[in-house]
Amino acid sequence: MNDMNSQKTGALIRAMRKEKKMTQLQLAQQLHLSDKTISKWERGDSLR
């Protein structure tokens, strides 16, 4: 995935999380992931 798509996807994840009034930690807990993973996704660093 190229950087631009990663950044757009990260921005979408962040916007949807904010719309639901969730913290990164709350989203991470629902997905059984770490909040660091959510942060990386939102920055477009990693989508794995």
mmCIF file as gemmi writes it, N, C-alpha and C atoms, coordinates in Angstrom:
data_model
loop_
_atom_site.group_PDB
_atom_site.id
_atom_site.type_symbol
_atom_site.label_atom_id
_atom_site.label_alt_id
_atom_site.label_comp_id
_atom_site.label_asym_id
_atom_site.label_entity_id
_atom_site.label_seq_id
_atom_site.pdbx_PDB_ins_code
_atom_site.Cartn_x
_atom_site.Cartn_y
_atom_site.Cartn_z
_atom_site.occupancy
_atom_site.B_iso_or_equiv
_atom_site.pdbx_formal_charge
_atom_site.auth_seq_id
_atom_site.auth_asym_id
_atom_site.pdbx_PDB_model_num
ATOM 1 N N . MET Axp A 1 ? 0.861 -1.178 0 1 0 ? 1 A 1
ATOM 2 C CA . MET Axp A 1 ? 0 0 0 1 0 ? 1 A 1
ATOM 3 C C . MET Axp A 1 ? 0.901 1.233 0 1 0 ? 1 A 1
ATOM 4 N N . ASN Axp A 2 ? 0.589 2.187 -0.828 1 0 ? 2 A 1
ATOM 5 C CA . ASN Axp A 2 ? 1.455 3.357 -0.866 1 0 ? 2 A 1
ATOM 6 C C . ASN Axp A 2 ? 1.158 4.306 0.283 1 0 ? 2 A 1
ATOM 7 N N . ASP Axp A 3 ? 2.072 5.234 0.512 1 0 ? 3 A 1
ATOM 8 C CA . ASP Axp A 3 ? 1.964 6.14 1.654 1 0 ? 3 A 1
ATOM 9 C C . ASP Axp A 3 ? 0.694 6.981 1.636 1 0 ? 3 A 1
ATOM 10 N N . MET Axp A 4 ? 0.283 7.421 0.45 1 0 ? 4 A 1
ATOM 11 C CA . MET Axp A 4 ? -0.895 8.273 0.364 1 0 ? 4 A 1
ATOM 12 C C . MET Axp A 4 ? -2.148 7.508 0.793 1 0 ? 4 A 1
ATOM 13 N N . ASN Axp A 5 ? -2.289 6.272 0.343 1 0 ? 5 A 1
ATOM 14 C CA . ASN Axp A 5 ? -3.441 5.478 0.75 1 0 ? 5 A 1
ATOM 15 C C . ASN Axp A 5 ? -3.403 5.177 2.235 1 0 ? 5 A 1
ATOM 16 N N . SER Axp A 6 ? -2.228 4.936 2.791 1 0 ? 6 A 1
ATOM 17 C CA . SER Axp A 6 ? -2.079 4.682 4.217 1 0 ? 6 A 1
ATOM 18 C C . SER Axp A 6 ? -2.504 5.901 5.021 1 0 ? 6 A 1
ATOM 19 N N . GLN Axp A 7 ? -2.115 7.069 4.56 1 0 ? 7 A 1
ATOM 20 C CA . GLN Axp A 7 ? -2.477 8.313 5.254 1 0 ? 7 A 1
ATOM 21 C C . GLN Axp A 7 ? -3.982 8.564 5.176 1 0 ? 7 A 1
ATOM 22 N N . LYS Axp A 8 ? -4.57 8.325 4.018 1 0 ? 8 A 1
ATOM 23 C CA . LYS Axp A 8 ? -6.019 8.515 3.866 1 0 ? 8 A 1
ATOM 24 C C . LYS Axp A 8 ? -6.785 7.531 4.737 1 0 ? 8 A 1
ATOM 25 N N . THR Axp A 9 ? -6.333 6.286 4.763 1 0 ? 9 A 1
ATOM 26 C CA . THR Axp A 9 ? -6.989 5.269 5.583 1 0 ? 9 A 1
ATOM 27 C C . THR Axp A 9 ? -6.854 5.625 7.057 1 0 ? 9 A 1
ATOM 28 N N . GLY Axp A 10 ? -5.675 6.068 7.457 1 0 ? 10 A 1
ATOM 29 C CA . GLY Axp A 10 ? -5.457 6.477 8.84 1 0 ? 10 A 1
ATOM 30 C C . GLY Axp A 10 ? -6.352 7.637 9.242 1 0 ? 10 A 1
ATOM 31 N N . ALA Axp A 11 ? -6.499 8.602 8.35 1 0 ? 11 A 1
ATOM 32 C CA . ALA Axp A 11 ? -7.361 9.75 8.624 1 0 ? 11 A 1
ATOM 33 C C . ALA Axp A 11 ? -8.818 9.307 8.755 1 0 ? 11 A 1
ATOM 34 N N . LEU Axp A 12 ? -9.229 8.346 7.94 1 0 ? 12 A 1
ATOM 35 C CA . LEU Axp A 12 ? -10.591 7.832 8.009 1 0 ? 12 A 1
ATOM 36 C C . LEU Axp A 12 ? -10.829 7.099 9.334 1 0 ? 12 A 1
ATOM 37 N N . ILE Axp A 13 ? -9.874 6.275 9.743 1 0 ? 13 A 1
ATOM 38 C CA . ILE Axp A 13 ? -9.99 5.555 11.017 1 0 ? 13 A 1
ATOM 39 C C . ILE Axp A 13 ? -10.122 6.567 12.159 1 0 ? 13 A 1
ATOM 40 N N . ARG Axp A 14 ? -9.281 7.572 12.144 1 0 ? 14 A 1
ATOM 41 C CA . ARG Axp A 14 ? -9.308 8.591 13.207 1 0 ? 14 A 1
ATOM 42 C C . ARG Axp A 14 ? -10.639 9.337 13.219 1 0 ? 14 A 1
ATOM 43 N N . ALA Axp A 15 ? -11.098 9.743 12.047 1 0 ? 15 A 1
ATOM 44 C CA . ALA Axp A 15 ? -12.358 10.489 11.963 1 0 ? 15 A 1
ATOM 45 C C . ALA Axp A 15 ? -13.531 9.655 12.478 1 0 ? 15 A 1
ATOM 46 N N . MET Axp A 16 ? -13.562 8.394 12.104 1 0 ? 16 A 1
ATOM 47 C CA . MET Axp A 16 ? -14.656 7.531 12.552 1 0 ? 16 A 1
ATOM 48 C C . MET Axp A 16 ? -14.58 7.274 14.059 1 0 ? 16 A 1
ATOM 49 N N . ARG Axp A 17 ? -13.367 7.119 14.567 1 0 ? 17 A 1
ATOM 50 C CA . ARG Axp A 17 ? -13.182 6.917 16.009 1 0 ? 17 A 1
ATOM 51 C C . ARG Axp A 17 ? -13.646 8.156 16.773 1 0 ? 17 A 1
ATOM 52 N N . LYS Axp A 18 ? -13.267 9.332 16.289 1 0 ? 18 A 1
ATOM 53 C CA . LYS Axp A 18 ? -13.66 10.589 16.933 1 0 ? 18 A 1
ATOM 54 C C . LYS Axp A 18 ? -15.174 10.78 16.873 1 0 ? 18 A 1
ATOM 55 N N . GLU Axp A 19 ? -15.773 10.412 15.737 1 0 ? 19 A 1
ATOM 56 C CA . GLU Axp A 19 ? -17.227 10.533 15.57 1 0 ? 19 A 1
ATOM 57 C C . GLU Axp A 19 ? -17.961 9.706 16.627 1 0 ? 19 A 1
ATOM 58 N N . LYS Axp A 20 ? -17.373 8.563 16.963 1 0 ? 20 A 1
ATOM 59 C CA . LYS Axp A 20 ? -17.962 7.673 17.981 1 0 ? 20 A 1
ATOM 60 C C . LYS Axp A 20 ? -17.543 8.078 19.396 1 0 ? 20 A 1
ATOM 61 N N . LYS Axp A 21 ? -16.743 9.167 19.484 1 0 ? 21 A 1
ATOM 62 C CA . LYS Axp A 21 ? -16.259 9.676 20.772 1 0 ? 21 A 1
ATOM 63 C C . LYS Axp A 21 ? -15.488 8.612 21.558 1 0 ? 21 A 1
ATOM 64 N N . MET Axp A 22 ? -14.625 7.918 20.826 1 0 ? 22 A 1
ATOM 65 C CA . MET Axp A 22 ? -13.803 6.863 21.424 1 0 ? 22 A 1
ATOM 66 C C . MET Axp A 22 ? -12.351 7.317 21.48 1 0 ? 22 A 1
ATOM 67 N N . THR Axp A 23 ? -11.649 6.852 22.5 1 0 ? 23 A 1
ATOM 68 C CA . THR Axp A 23 ? -10.209 7.07 22.555 1 0 ? 23 A 1
ATOM 69 C C . THR Axp A 23 ? -9.53 5.955 21.764 1 0 ? 23 A 1
ATOM 70 N N . GLN Axp A 24 ? -8.255 6.146 21.493 1 0 ? 24 A 1
ATOM 71 C CA . GLN Axp A 24 ? -7.495 5.087 20.838 1 0 ? 24 A 1
ATOM 72 C C . GLN Axp A 24 ? -7.496 3.827 21.696 1 0 ? 24 A 1
ATOM 73 N N . LEU Axp A 25 ? -7.399 4.002 23.01 1 0 ? 25 A 1
ATOM 74 C CA . LEU Axp A 25 ? -7.392 2.854 23.915 1 0 ? 25 A 1
ATOM 75 C C . LEU Axp A 25 ? -8.722 2.099 23.858 1 0 ? 25 A 1
ATOM 76 N N . GLN Axp A 26 ? -9.83 2.82 23.841 1 0 ? 26 A 1
ATOM 77 C CA . GLN Axp A 26 ? -11.143 2.17 23.772 1 0 ? 26 A 1
ATOM 78 C C . GLN Axp A 26 ? -11.3 1.376 22.482 1 0 ? 26 A 1
ATOM 79 N N . LEU Axp A 27 ? -10.89 1.961 21.364 1 0 ? 27 A 1
ATOM 80 C CA . LEU Axp A 27 ? -10.971 1.249 20.089 1 0 ? 27 A 1
ATOM 81 C C . LEU Axp A 27 ? -10.067 0.026 20.113 1 0 ? 27 A 1
ATOM 82 N N . ALA Axp A 28 ? -8.87 0.191 20.631 1 0 ? 28 A 1
ATOM 83 C CA . ALA Axp A 28 ? -7.93 -0.923 20.709 1 0 ? 28 A 1
ATOM 84 C C . ALA Axp A 28 ? -8.498 -2.074 21.53 1 0 ? 28 A 1
ATOM 85 N N . GLN Axp A 29 ? -9.126 -1.753 22.642 1 0 ? 29 A 1
ATOM 86 C CA . GLN Axp A 29 ? -9.702 -2.79 23.491 1 0 ? 29 A 1
ATOM 87 C C . GLN Axp A 29 ? -10.818 -3.538 22.767 1 0 ? 29 A 1
ATOM 88 N N . GLN Axp A 30 ? -11.631 -2.824 22.013 1 0 ? 30 A 1
ATOM 89 C CA . GLN Axp A 30 ? -12.703 -3.482 21.266 1 0 ? 30 A 1
ATOM 90 C C . GLN Axp A 30 ? -12.159 -4.403 20.19 1 0 ? 30 A 1
ATOM 91 N N . LEU Axp A 31 ? -11.03 -4.04 19.614 1 0 ? 31 A 1
ATOM 92 C CA . LEU Axp A 31 ? -10.431 -4.825 18.53 1 0 ? 31 A 1
ATOM 93 C C . LEU Axp A 31 ? -9.392 -5.822 19.034 1 0 ? 31 A 1
ATOM 94 N N . HIS Axp A 32 ? -9.173 -5.844 20.354 1 0 ? 32 A 1
ATOM 95 C CA . HIS Axp A 32 ? -8.177 -6.726 20.974 1 0 ? 32 A 1
ATOM 96 C C . HIS Axp A 32 ? -6.783 -6.454 20.408 1 0 ? 32 A 1
ATOM 97 N N . LEU Axp A 33 ? -6.445 -5.177 20.342 1 0 ? 33 A 1
ATOM 98 C CA . LEU Axp A 33 ? -5.146 -4.712 19.87 1 0 ? 33 A 1
ATOM 99 C C . LEU Axp A 33 ? -4.575 -3.742 20.901 1 0 ? 33 A 1
ATOM 100 N N . SER Axp A 34 ? -3.361 -3.28 20.672 1 0 ? 34 A 1
ATOM 101 C CA . SER Axp A 34 ? -2.79 -2.265 21.555 1 0 ? 34 A 1
ATOM 102 C C . SER Axp A 34 ? -3.152 -0.875 21.036 1 0 ? 34 A 1
ATOM 103 N N . ASP Axp A 35 ? -3.155 0.09 21.943 1 0 ? 35 A 1
ATOM 104 C CA . ASP Axp A 35 ? -3.425 1.464 21.523 1 0 ? 35 A 1
ATOM 105 C C . ASP Axp A 35 ? -2.295 1.979 20.637 1 0 ? 35 A 1
ATOM 106 N N . LYS Axp A 36 ? -1.103 1.408 20.777 1 0 ? 36 A 1
ATOM 107 C CA . LYS Axp A 36 ? 0.008 1.796 19.901 1 0 ? 36 A 1
ATOM 108 C C . LYS Axp A 36 ? -0.276 1.393 18.449 1 0 ? 36 A 1
ATOM 109 N N . THR Axp A 37 ? -0.954 0.274 18.256 1 0 ? 37 A 1
ATOM 110 C CA . THR Axp A 37 ? -1.327 -0.165 16.909 1 0 ? 37 A 1
ATOM 111 C C . THR Axp A 37 ? -2.3 0.829 16.286 1 0 ? 37 A 1
ATOM 112 N N . ILE Axp A 38 ? -3.295 1.248 17.049 1 0 ? 38 A 1
ATOM 113 C CA . ILE Axp A 38 ? -4.271 2.227 16.555 1 0 ? 38 A 1
ATOM 114 C C . ILE Axp A 38 ? -3.555 3.519 16.186 1 0 ? 38 A 1
ATOM 115 N N . SER Axp A 39 ? -2.641 3.952 17.026 1 0 ? 39 A 1
ATOM 116 C CA . SER Axp A 39 ? -1.877 5.168 16.75 1 0 ? 39 A 1
ATOM 117 C C . SER Axp A 39 ? -1.097 5.048 15.447 1 0 ? 39 A 1
ATOM 118 N N . LYS Axp A 40 ? -0.453 3.915 15.238 1 0 ? 40 A 1
ATOM 119 C CA . LYS Axp A 40 ? 0.297 3.692 13.993 1 0 ? 40 A 1
ATOM 120 C C . LYS Axp A 40 ? -0.633 3.729 12.79 1 0 ? 40 A 1
ATOM 121 N N . TRP Axp A 41 ? -1.797 3.09 12.922 1 0 ? 41 A 1
ATOM 122 C CA . TRP Axp A 41 ? -2.769 3.107 11.819 1 0 ? 41 A 1
ATOM 123 C C . TRP Axp A 41 ? -3.149 4.539 11.479 1 0 ? 41 A 1
ATOM 124 N N . GLU Axp A 42 ? -3.478 5.315 12.515 1 0 ? 42 A 1
ATOM 125 C CA . GLU Axp A 42 ? -3.948 6.687 12.287 1 0 ? 42 A 1
ATOM 126 C C . GLU Axp A 42 ? -2.873 7.582 11.693 1 0 ? 42 A 1
ATOM 127 N N . ARG Axp A 43 ? -1.629 7.303 11.991 1 0 ? 43 A 1
ATOM 128 C CA . ARG Axp A 43 ? -0.531 8.07 11.408 1 0 ? 43 A 1
ATOM 129 C C . ARG Axp A 43 ? -0.176 7.584 10.011 1 0 ? 43 A 1
ATOM 130 N N . GLY Axp A 44 ? -0.734 6.445 9.615 1 0 ? 44 A 1
ATOM 131 C CA . GLY Axp A 44 ? -0.421 5.883 8.306 1 0 ? 44 A 1
ATOM 132 C C . GLY Axp A 44 ? 0.899 5.143 8.3 1 0 ? 44 A 1
ATOM 133 N N . ASP Axp A 45 ? 1.418 4.825 9.495 1 0 ? 45 A 1
ATOM 134 C CA . ASP Axp A 45 ? 2.698 4.123 9.579 1 0 ? 45 A 1
ATOM 135 C C . ASP Axp A 45 ? 2.566 2.647 9.253 1 0 ? 45 A 1
ATOM 136 N N . SER Axp A 46 ? 1.433 2.047 9.604 1 0 ? 46 A 1
ATOM 137 C CA . SER Axp A 46 ? 1.27 0.621 9.412 1 0 ? 46 A 1
ATOM 138 C C . SER Axp A 46 ? -0.212 0.278 9.397 1 0 ? 46 A 1
ATOM 139 N N . LEU Axp A 47 ? -0.589 -0.571 8.486 1 0 ? 47 A 1
ATOM 140 C CA . LEU Axp A 47 ? -1.994 -0.994 8.438 1 0 ? 47 A 1
ATOM 141 C C . LEU Axp A 47 ? -2.088 -2.502 8.634 1 0 ? 47 A 1
ATOM 142 N N . ARG Axp A 48 ? -1.111 -3.096 9.268 1 0 ? 48 A 1
ATOM 143 C CA . ARG Axp A 48 ? -1.108 -4.536 9.502 1 0 ? 48 A 1
ATOM 144 C C . ARG Axp A 48 ? -1.604 -4.858 10.865 1 0 ? 48 A 1
